């Protein structure tokens, strides 16, 4: 993920030796890898129980638990990596271990999707410009991912699996950001122009994979899923997802149609572009621009893919 910063600003993290950047107008866009703001540190303390003492204690316990996972390859001595899985679980080490196991087992189960997944192999989805992350956060510090699966989606040229892979690449990047680990993310599904032919691309196995990812196997706090501009045929799509939804995720799915005031009850107009009735003035980042940024960390995705359970 990225944040608009003045050109002289640079942040570093042990995972990435050189922070990738992309200059657009007066801003340089970079992965937001610096320490979270004072406000988000307070959120971490209140919502995630985060204190220096508990952080140290929980990391030590999680390391101890991971040593018993003989078939799992992971950077057990990397504090930043451990914290990525501790924060979503509010620093309960046993819960974090379960999340790690679900995360890596999921990748084995869906190896056809995850094997060697990196930006350089998924250029097509970015060229279609149907996935974007806004350069700003919302009023709660959350990342905003927009997925446009209607007019922009040429399903005969860009498959749903490619859309899925693009989303995973964004989510893996989000996992690196301390601020996103704390605040989480929201997703806007813009279904404007969805056709009956497009709905036929969705299948129960695809729906189950998405829901399983969100509910069990992704260490990113997805706070809300907003459905906007959905036509009547979207009901057919959602019917595929409903059987797999647990109450917690079901309660975070909000349908707005074309009611912008409804959406703005959750995301401030100051944080939304004009297409959603917002007043955001920052230039949106196109898919190809995102690709040119993510391609700079291709090797980091190689490292991500090198961890996990061996395929049986």
Secondary structure, 3 states (H helix, E strand, C coil): CCEEECCCCCCCECCECCCCEEEECCEEEECCCCCCCHHHHHHHHHHHCCCHHHHHHHHHHHHHHHCCCCCEECCCCCHHHHHHHHHCCCCCHHHHHHHHHHHHHHHHHCHHHHCCCCHHHCHHHHHCCCEEECCCCCCCCCEEEEEECCCCCCCCCCCHHHHHHHHHHHHHHHHCCHHHHHHCEEEEEECCCCCHHHHCCCCHHHHHHHHHHHHHHCCCCEEEEEEECCCCCHHHHHHHHHCCCCHHHHCCEEEEECCHHHHHCCCCHHHCCHHHCCCCCCCCCCHHHHHHHHHHHHHHHHHHHHCEECCC
